[in-house]
Amino acid sequence: LAVTGKFVFVARRRGDVLVLDAESGTALPGQTFKGPGGAVQAICSNTAGTHIAVGTLEGCIRIIDPQTNATICDLPPHSDSVESLAFSASGEFLYSGGLDRRVRIWRRRGDTYQEVLALKTHDVVKKIQLSSDERVLAVLCDGENVVRVWDLGEMKEQLKLYSSKLAW
């Protein structure tokens, strides 16, 4: 489920996304769009409502323009189901997590997204959530009784020490 100012986007297991009018809750005729293939497992929108990210059981991620329902880009897939997606408040970054025990960080570059970093977890990722100031990433893993909390600001600074090639 993803909500923008005027629309509600509902991910469906049959591989598409239903678009509802946020005010009335009714489906908009002709406003259903296809995901990247397979059952849609995760969905989110950026703050501006200009990009919708859709993740599938097969690990695919597609970025969609909700105004036109056109595909903006497809990202390289996870090796297993995408369980959670989150855009940063600025819309510059997309975070994805799934059954492959990875949290992947993507940076927007025009109409595409480039992977910046892939972080391994001890168990499958069920939910990721980013703080509004974009400094903290919380990760809930299945089978663990904890929420992993990563300080992204500190992580960025440490990574810059090791590599000037990172796109962060």
Number of C-alpha atoms within 10 A of each C-alpha: 14 18 20 18 11 11 21 21 24 20 25 19 14 12 19 19 23 18 24 20 15 15 10 9 11 12 17 12 9 8 15 16 19 20 27 23 17 18 20 28 24 26 27 24 27 21 16 11 18 15 22 24 27 28 33 29 22 18 26 23 27 22 26 23 16 21 11 10 17 12 17 17 16 16 18 13 15 23 15 18 25 32 23 25 27 23 24 21 16 12 17 14 21 23 22 26 33 30 21 18 23 22 25 18 20 22 20 14 11 8 8 13 20 16 18 15 16 15 10 14 17 11 16 23 25 18 21 22 19 21 11 11 9 16 15 16 20 15 21 21 22 16 11 11 8 10 14 13 14 14 12 14 12 11 11 13 11 11 13 13 8 9 9 9 9 12 13 16
